[in-house]
Amino acid sequence: MSSKNIIIIGSGFSSLSAACYLANSGHHVTVLEKNETVGGRARQLKKDGFTFDIGPTFYWMPDVFERFFNDFNKSTKDYYKLEKLNPAYQIYFGKDDSVSISDNLENIKETFESIEPGSGKNLQKFIDKAQINYNIAIKDLVYKPGENIFEIINGKTFLKLHEFIQTIKNQVSGYVKNEKLQKILEFPVLFLGAKPSNTPSFYNFMNYADFKLGTWHPKGGMYQVVQAMTNLATTLGVKILTNSEVRTIELSGDKVSHVITDSDYFDCDILLSGADYHHTESLLPQKFRQYSESFWDKKTFAPSALLFYVGFNKKLKNVSHHTLFFDTDFEAHAKTIYDTKEWAEKPLFYASFPSITDDSSAPKDKEAGIFLIPIAPDIEDTQAIRERYFDQLITRLETITGEAVREHILFKESYCVKDFKEDYHSYKGNAYGLANTLMQTHILRPKLKSKKVSNLYFCGQLTVPGPGVPPSLISGKIVSDLINKYHKL
């Protein structure tokens, strides 16, 4: 295989993953990052001694991370320290009404049993099925490039066809009847960006990832993973340039010949974009774009998010590292995201307090809080709206946990639709990419390889395998294999 000069747009997880694999194959790889720091959506905010992960905060599927580093004869232990969280997370259903999910299945079964007699045994059956699906997904499905349907049709998957028709919501209701337990089992698929009522039940493998593989925290936050991948990439010879937004993609015939930023001009044998798919194609002449505006507009996108990064001048009580507030009607909230596309009156929200686990996140005797409200993409985003929802969020936090926190706020920073668009050219300001619905699975997702530009490729949350950090790592590997497949001597 001849060595190629490969340009990668963006430095998120999928781009860094691909950069490592491609450099390890002997290619000359240059990563062009629009922003000041690497990481894409997984950047950091530092303020007054506090450190916040701007993007992902959940470390799930540790085997995928380990497999990535093992491919380079490395281990996660070579770069960062992991701690398994106990509780993995806590879910509030109302004032002084919460359920904590342990770090092991036996304790989780006991929790379920205490809420609904008989549910512990049913949970074991559910997780046994989820484990089978997890093994099929990891071994037979998610590492496939989505070029044709026969990649995923075999004896194992054929027997699972009914699980692509049945939904998670319907499946869960067959195992547990208690509404709280149903919400707990439906929660993990929210990482896939769609409602449980629209997500194929095959994706219950996320419950196996949750209850069996556990929830972890890298010391120093999720950005430690970004730094680890960056360090690995540079040792493999990858050149990473920040403050380098790609403004122009030049073609020669049906091939990319050059990539142009504000200050540089790069020769290009192969172009790989880990940036927003829609935005990247907008840099091409119309006839070389694969997907129309109506194509993108009709797709079901995962939510955007209203985020707050808050410094508190005291340690908080009655919350866990990961705390979910399911004290309002989920269906009503979901309807505003996927159907009416408006602000919810009383949205569910998620909070992360990393300083409970990691003292590097906040100064001594202080607490770092990250709050997230899922919202519809392209929704109205004003400072007044942000303030209104922050006020509601803090009021509910105080009411539900029984602790005064408002007077202990040192500062807050917010992040919403406008910021996703500005920082990442994110289509409609989405936060997570395309939802994993039945009609947006595998070959029905945007392609890794352009059908119209022979040396243009894509990776990340808008293509296979889908949204989330582990899928992004996998996406980088898949696309690197595809590039090596089509560009041999």
N, C-alpha and C positions, 0 to 999 in steps of 0.2 A: 504493500500500500504506500502510495506517495504521500509525503507530508504536505498538508494544505495550510494556507494562511486563513485561519478562521476568526471571524469577528463575531462576538456575542454582545447583543444589546441587553443591558440590565444585569444586575448582580444579586438577584434574589436566589432562593434555595435551588430552583431548577437550573438557573444559569451557572451557579457555582458548581453544582453537581456535574453538569455537562462539561464545563471547563476542565474539571479534574480528569474526567474520563477521556476527553479528546486530547488533552496534553499528554496523558499517560500513553496514548496510542501513537504519540510522536508528532502530533500537529503543533503548529505555532498558533497559540490562542491569545487573543486580546479581548478583554472585557471592557465595555464602555458603559459606565454608570452615570446617569443623569444627575444624581444628587451628590452631596458632599461625602457621604459615607456609603459603604457597601451594605448589602442586605436586603435591598428592595423594601417590601412592606415590613420586614423584620429588623427595622433600625432601632436605635435607642434614643431616649430623651434623658438628659442629665440636668438637674437643677438643684441648687442649694444642698448638695450632698445626697440627693435622692437619685435613683436610677430606675427608669421604667423601660420595659419592652414596649415599643410603640405598637407592634403587631402581635404575632402569635405568642401565647403564654402557656399553652398546654403542650406538654411533651408526652405524646402517646406513641405506641408502636415502637418501642426501643429497639426491637430486632431490625427494623428497617434502617435506623441510624447506624447500628452496629455493622450491618451488612455493607453499607456504603463505605465505611472506613476500612473494613476488612478487605474490600476489593483493592485497597492500596497497601495491604499488609500493615494496616494501622488499626487502632481501637479507639473507641470514644474515650477510654481511660488515658490515652496519650494526650488528650486535649482538654478535657473538662471532667469535673466530678459530678456524678448523678446521685440524687437522693430520692428514694421512693416516698411519696407523700402518704401520710396516714393521719387524718382521713384523706382520701384521694380528693374529695370535694364534699361540700355540704349544700343541701338544697332546702331553702325556706319555702314553706307553703302558706305561711301566715305568721302573725305575731307569736313568738315563742313556740313555733311549730316547725321543726326542721328534722331532716333525716341526713345523717352522715354516712357516707359510703367508705367502708374500710379499705385497707390495702390488700385484703385477701378474700377469696370467694366464700370460704366457710363462714366468716363473720358477716359477710353480706347476706348470705342465706339466712342466718339467724335474724338479721334485721328485717328481712322480708317476712319471715315467719312470724315475727312479733307483731307485724302490721296486718297480715292476712294469713291465717292458719292454712297450711298446705302449699303456700307459695314458695317456700324454700326448696321443696322437692321439684316443683315446676320450674323454678329458676335454674336448677341444675340441668334439667332436660333442655331448656332454652339455650343455655350456654354451651352444652355439648353440641347442639346443632350449629351454634355460632362458631364454634371452634373448627368444625368441619368446613364451614364456609370460609373461615379465615385462611385455612391451609390451601383451599382451592384458589382463593383470591390471590394470595401471595405467590403461590407456585405456578398457577396456570393462567391467571388473568391479568393482573395489574402490570406485569412486566412485558406485556404485548403492545406493539406500536399502533394497533387499530387500523391496519391497512385492509384487512378483510375479516369477515365474520368467522371464517374457519379457524382463526387464531384461538377462539374461545369456545368452539364447539368440540367437545370430546365426550367420552362416556360419563365423566364426573359432572360436567356442566349440563349435559342433556338431562340428567336426573334432577337437576335443580331448576329446570325451566319454570316450574310453577312458582318458584320463589322470586322470579322476575315479574310475575303477574300480580301476585299477592303483595300487599303493602306492609310495611313495618307496623303501622298502626293496627291493622287487622290481625297480624300475627301476634303481637304483644297481648292484645285483648283475649286471645285464646289461652294464654298462660297465667295471667293475673287479672283480677277483676277490680282491685283497689285502684282508684284514680291516681293516687300518689305514686304507687309502684309502676303504673303504666307510664307516667311522666318520666320517671327515673329511667325506664328501659327505652323510652323514645328519645331521651336527651342526646345520646351519642351521635345519632344520625343528623343532628343539627349541624355537625361539623361538615356534612356533605352538602349543606346549603339548600335543603328542601324540606318541606313539611313531611312528617312521618306518614301522612295520608297519601303522599305522592312518591315516596321512596320505596323501591322494591325491597321485599323482605330479605332478599339475599344479603343485603347490606347489614344484616344483624351481626356480621363479623365485627362491626365496630363495638358491639357489646362485649365480645370476647376480648378485644383490645382494652376495653375499659376495666372489666371485672377480673380478668386473668393476668393480663400483662401489666396493668397498673398505670398510675399517673406519676410521672417523675418530674424532678426539677433540676436543671443544670445549675450548679453553683455559679452565681453571677448573672443568671437569667438566660433566656433563649438566645440572646445575642452571642453567647459563648459558642453556640453551634455555628453561627455565621463566621465568627473569628477563626474557629477551627477549620472550617472549609476554606476560608480565605488563606490561612497559613498553608494548608495542604496544596491548594492551587498554586501558590507562589513558589513552593518548593518543587513543584512539577514544571515550573517555567512559565506559568500563566502571567500575562501582563494585565494589570487591572488599573484602569484610569477612571477616576471620579471627576465630577463636574464636567462630564463629556456627553452631553445630550446629542443623540443622532438627529440631525435635521434633514438630511437628504440621503436617499438610497439611489445610486446611479446604476443603470442597467446597460448592458451591451447585448443586444438581442434579447434572449429570455434568461439572461444570467445577471446576477449582481456583480458589478465590476469594482465599485468603490462605495465606501460609506463616509459621509462627511458630517463632522461636528462643527461647532462654531469656530474652532481653532485648528482642526486637523483633518487630514485627508488620508483615508486608509485603503490600501489595496485589499481586495477581498476575493478569495477563492470560494469561500462558503460563508453565508450569513445565517446565524442562528439568533432568533429573537426570543428572549425570556420575558420581554416587556409585554405590554398589553397587545394582544393579537390584532384587535380592531385598529388600534393606533398605528401599529407597524404597517399594516396594509394601506393605511391612509397615506403613507409616505411613498407608495408606489403609484404609477400611472393607473388610471381606472381599469384598463383592459387586463392588467396583471393582478388585479385583486380577485381572490377566490370567492369572497362572500360579500353580498350586497348589504346595504343599510337595513333593508327589510329583514334580511336573514338574522342580523344581530338583534334587531328590535323585537323579533318574535321569540327569541330564546328566553328560557327561564333562568334568570340570574340568581345566584345566591345573594343574600342581603348585603347592603352596605352597613355602616355602623356609625353611631355617635359614641365617641370615646372621650373619657375624661381621665387625666393623670393628676392625682391629688396627693399633696403632702400634708400629713396630719402631725400635730405636735405632741401626740401621745400614742401609746399602743392601744389598739382597739380590742374589745372583748366580743365574745359570742359570734365570731366569724372565723372562717378557715382560710387557708392559702387561696383555695378556689371556692367561691361561694356563689350559688345561683339563687335568684329571687323569683320563684314561680308562684307568687302570691296573687297573680291576676290571671285572667282567662287567656290561655295560650292560643286557642283557636281564634279568638277575636284579634289578638295581636298578629298572628300569622296571616289573617285575612288582609290586614292593612299592608303587609309586606308584599304578598303575592297577587292579591286580587284588586283591592281598591287603591293601593299604592299611595297611602297617606300616613300621616303621623298617628300612631296609636294613642288612645286616650290614656291608658295605663299599661305601658309596655312591660314585659318581663325584662330583667336585666341580669348581667353577670358582673361579678366583682372579683378581682385578684388582689391579694395582699401579700406580695412576695416576701416582704420583710418579716412575716411570721416565721418563714423558713430560712431566709437568707439575709443575714445582717449587713450584707454589702448593698442591699437595696435602699436602705434609709439610715440616717444618723441614729445614734443610740437613743433609745426610748421614744423613737418616732416611728410612724407607719407610712408606707407607700401604698396607695390605693389606685388600682386601674379599674375603671367602670366601662361597661360596654352595653349599649342598647342596640339590638338588631333593627334595622329600618329598611324601607324600600329603596332600591337604587334610584338615583336621579330625583330624589325628593327635595322639596324646598329646604334650603339650609341657610339660616340667618343666625346672627349672634343672639337675637332675642329668643329664638326657638331653643337654641342651645342652653341658654340661661334658664328657661322655663323647665326644661327637662332635668337639668342638674338640680334645681330646687326640689322637683318631685322626687328624684332619686334619693337625695339626702334625707328628705322627710320620711320616705318609706324605710330607708335604712335605719333611721332612728326609731321609728315606730315598731318595726319588726324585731330588731335586736334589743330594744329597750335601753339603748345607750345614746347619750348626747354626743354628737360628733361635729355639728355645724360650727360651733364656736372654736373648734380645734383645727380648723382648716387653715393651713399656712398659705397655700396657693393651689391653683388648678390651671391646667392647660386642656384645651379641647381639640378634637380632631373629628372631621365629618366629611360629608360628600364632596364639598369644595376642595378639601385637602387631598382626598384620594385622586381627584381629577388633576389637580395642580402638580402633585408630587409624582404620580405614576401614570398619568394619562389614562386612568382607569375608566373603562367604558361605563357611562352613567354613574361613575363614582362607586362602582361595586367594590366590596372589600374582599370577597372570597372566590370570585370567578363564576363559572357556570355550575348550576345545581346538578347533582347526580340523580336525575329522574330517569325513568325507563327510556324515554325518547331522547335522552342526552347521555347515553352510555356507550362506551367503546367506539365503534365505527360511526356512531351518530354524533360524535363530538368533532369540532374543527381539527383538521389533520395536522400531524407533526411536519409533514413534507408538503410544501406548496405544489399545487397541481399546475401552476402557471409559470412559476419561476424555478428553473431547474436546480439552483443551488441555494434555495431559501428554505429554512426550517424554523419550527416553532417549538417551544416547550412551556410548561407551567400550567397554571390553574384553569386556563381556558381550553386546554386540550387534554389528552389522556395522561394519566388515569383520572385526574380530577383535582378538586380543591383540597387543601390541607398541606402541612409541611411534609409528612412522609410521602404522599403522592408526588410532591414536587421533586423530592430527591430521586424518586423512581423515574419521573418524567425526564430528568436530566440524563439518566442512564439509557433509557429507551431511545431518546433522540440521538445520543452519541453513537449507539449501535447502528441506528438507521443511517447516519451520515457515513460511517465506515462501510456499511453495506453497499451504498450507492456511489461511493467515491474511492474505488480501488484502482490499482495500477492497470 
